[in-house]
């Protein structure tokens, strides 16, 4: 009798483990992969003939994606599962902006994680560039600024959304380097309604 009970318990645990593994795999299986090719998600009984394909994924992250996560709140408090934006995760894509004239203004989209200035004006230096930061940032969101050539006069502006937002320790130029770090990174803090410079 004890052997039979032990056997039944082992079988029940194995069954639960296989169900949880299948469920975890099932939540995100059969989804297209960003920058990934189409792939087979189901084979026929012969194990070689594909009967169901998943289409190729998008070529790049747009910044509009959402990522699910468990909150691990105790005692069943709500919500147990939430969606993160790419801004919450500091995973917004960087925008490459080609500078063709001086002066030139670049306005970052709300879905931009930063701006890389690409010099295409024919000279070795960008003389005057203004970058407007993204509007409506979330708390902790980061924004990077860099360039492939020196910027003599760099103006960074927060476009007053939210109202009164400021940029702390605002730099006034970029000097490129092959031996050290350069460029800037900022983090938005909602309590102070300000972009604080991290580097």
C-alpha positions as CSV (number, residue, x, y, z in Angstrom):
1,X,0.0,0.0,0.0
2,X,2.8,2.4,0.9
3,X,4.6,1.6,-2.4
4,X,1.4,2.3,-4.3
5,X,0.9,5.7,-2.5
6,X,4.5,6.6,-3.1
7,X,4.1,5.7,-6.8
8,X,0.9,7.8,-7.1
9,X,2.6,10.8,-5.4
10,X,5.6,10.6,-7.7
11,X,3.3,10.4,-10.7
12,X,1.2,13.4,-9.5
13,X,4.3,15.5,-9.0
14,X,5.7,14.6,-12.4
15,X,2.3,15.4,-13.9
16,X,2.2,18.8,-12.2
17,X,5.8,19.6,-13.3
18,X,5.0,18.7,-16.9
19,X,1.9,20.9,-16.8
20,X,3.7,23.9,-15.4
21,X,6.5,23.5,-17.9
22,X,4.0,23.2,-20.7
23,X,2.1,26.3,-19.5
24,X,5.2,28.4,-19.2
25,X,6.3,27.4,-22.6
26,X,2.8,27.8,-24.0
27,X,2.4,31.5,-22.9
28,X,5.1,32.7,-25.3
29,X,5.5,29.9,-27.8
30,X,4.6,30.4,-31.4
31,X,5.4,34.1,-31.4
32,X,7.4,35.8,-34.1
33,X,10.9,36.8,-33.0
34,X,12.1,40.4,-33.5
35,X,14.7,40.3,-36.3
36,X,14.1,36.6,-36.6
37,X,13.2,34.5,-39.5
38,X,10.0,32.4,-39.9
39,X,10.3,29.0,-38.1
40,X,8.4,25.8,-37.7
41,X,6.3,25.5,-34.6
42,X,4.7,22.1,-35.2
43,X,5.8,19.0,-37.1
44,X,3.8,16.1,-38.4
45,X,4.0,12.7,-36.9
46,X,7.1,11.9,-39.0
47,X,9.0,14.6,-37.1
48,X,10.3,16.2,-40.3
49,X,7.4,17.7,-42.1
50,X,6.4,21.1,-40.9
51,X,2.6,21.6,-40.6
52,X,2.6,25.0,-38.8
53,X,4.9,28.0,-39.4
54,X,5.4,31.1,-37.3
55,X,6.0,34.2,-39.5
56,X,9.1,36.2,-39.4
57,X,9.2,38.9,-36.8
58,X,9.5,42.7,-37.3
59,X,12.9,44.0,-38.3
60,X,13.3,46.2,-35.3
61,X,11.9,47.3,-31.9
62,X,9.7,50.4,-32.3
63,X,9.4,51.4,-28.6
64,X,5.7,50.6,-28.5
65,X,6.1,47.0,-27.4
66,X,4.8,45.8,-23.9
67,X,6.5,43.1,-21.8
68,X,4.5,41.2,-19.2
69,X,5.9,40.6,-15.6
70,X,4.7,39.2,-12.3
71,X,4.6,41.7,-9.4
72,X,5.0,39.0,-6.7
73,X,2.7,41.0,-4.4
74,X,1.9,38.9,-1.3
75,X,-1.5,37.6,-0.2
76,X,-3.0,37.7,-3.6
77,X,-2.9,41.5,-3.8
78,X,-3.8,43.0,-7.1
79,X,-2.3,43.3,-9.6
80,X,-0.4,40.1,-9.9
81,X,0.7,40.6,-13.5
82,X,1.5,43.9,-15.2
83,X,2.8,45.2,-18.5
84,X,6.0,47.2,-18.8
85,X,6.6,49.7,-21.5
86,X,10.0,49.7,-23.2
87,X,10.6,53.1,-21.4
88,X,10.1,51.4,-18.0
89,X,12.8,48.8,-19.0
90,X,15.1,51.4,-20.6
91,X,15.0,49.4,-23.8
92,X,13.7,52.2,-26.1
93,X,15.6,52.1,-29.5
94,X,18.2,54.9,-30.2
95,X,17.4,57.2,-33.1
96,X,20.1,58.0,-35.7
97,X,19.7,61.6,-36.9
98,X,21.8,62.8,-39.9
99,X,22.9,66.4,-39.5
100,X,23.0,68.1,-42.9
101,X,22.8,71.7,-42.0
102,X,24.0,74.1,-39.3
103,X,22.0,74.9,-37.2
104,X,19.7,71.9,-37.0
105,X,17.1,70.8,-34.5
106,X,16.3,67.1,-33.8
107,X,13.1,66.4,-31.9
108,X,13.2,63.0,-30.2
109,X,10.0,60.9,-30.4
110,X,8.4,59.7,-27.2
111,X,9.6,56.2,-28.1
112,X,13.2,57.2,-28.5
113,X,15.9,56.1,-26.0
114,X,18.4,58.6,-27.3
115,X,19.8,60.4,-30.3
116,X,23.0,59.6,-32.2
117,X,24.0,62.6,-34.3
118,X,25.6,61.5,-37.6
119,X,27.6,64.2,-39.3
120,X,26.8,64.4,-43.0
121,X,27.2,68.2,-43.6
122,X,30.6,67.9,-45.3
123,X,32.7,69.3,-42.5
124,X,34.5,67.7,-39.7
125,X,32.4,69.4,-37.0
126,X,28.7,70.0,-36.4
127,X,28.6,73.6,-35.3
128,X,25.1,74.0,-33.8
129,X,22.6,71.2,-32.9
130,X,19.5,71.4,-30.7
131,X,18.0,68.2,-29.4
132,X,14.5,68.3,-28.0
133,X,14.0,65.5,-25.3
134,X,11.1,63.1,-25.6
135,X,7.8,64.2,-24.1
136,X,5.8,62.5,-21.3
137,X,8.7,60.4,-19.9
138,X,8.1,57.8,-17.2
139,X,9.9,57.8,-13.9
140,X,13.4,56.3,-14.3
141,X,13.4,56.5,-18.1
142,X,16.8,57.1,-19.6
143,X,17.9,59.1,-22.7
144,X,21.3,59.1,-24.3
145,X,23.0,61.7,-26.6
146,X,26.1,60.9,-28.7
147,X,27.7,61.8,-32.0
148,X,30.2,60.6,-34.6
149,X,31.9,64.0,-34.7
150,X,32.4,67.0,-32.5
151,X,29.5,69.3,-31.8
152,X,30.6,72.9,-31.1
153,X,27.3,74.2,-29.7
154,X,24.9,71.6,-28.3
155,X,21.6,72.7,-26.9
156,X,19.4,70.2,-25.0
157,X,15.8,71.2,-24.3
158,X,12.9,69.6,-22.4
159,X,9.8,70.5,-24.3
160,X,7.7,71.4,-21.3
161,X,5.7,68.1,-21.1
162,X,5.2,67.6,-18.3
163,X,5.0,71.3,-17.5
164,X,8.1,72.8,-16.0
165,X,10.4,69.8,-16.7
166,X,14.1,70.7,-16.5
167,X,17.5,69.2,-17.6
168,X,20.2,69.2,-14.8
169,X,23.9,69.7,-15.6
170,X,23.1,70.5,-19.2
171,X,26.2,70.1,-21.5
172,X,26.9,72.6,-24.2
173,X,29.0,70.5,-26.7
174,X,30.3,67.1,-27.6
175,X,34.0,66.2,-28.0
176,X,34.5,62.7,-29.6
177,X,37.3,60.5,-28.4
178,X,38.9,57.2,-29.5
179,X,40.5,56.6,-26.1
180,X,37.7,57.5,-23.6
181,X,34.0,57.6,-23.1
182,X,32.0,60.5,-24.4
183,X,28.4,61.4,-25.0
184,X,25.8,61.9,-22.3
185,X,23.1,59.9,-20.5
186,X,20.1,61.3,-18.5
187,X,17.5,59.8,-16.3
188,X,14.0,61.3,-15.7
189,X,12.9,61.6,-12.1
190,X,9.2,62.3,-11.7
191,X,9.5,63.5,-8.1
192,X,11.8,66.4,-9.1
193,X,10.3,66.7,-12.7
194,X,13.8,66.7,-14.1
195,X,16.2,64.9,-16.3
196,X,19.3,64.2,-14.2
197,X,22.6,63.7,-15.9
198,X,24.2,60.2,-15.2
199,X,27.3,60.7,-17.4
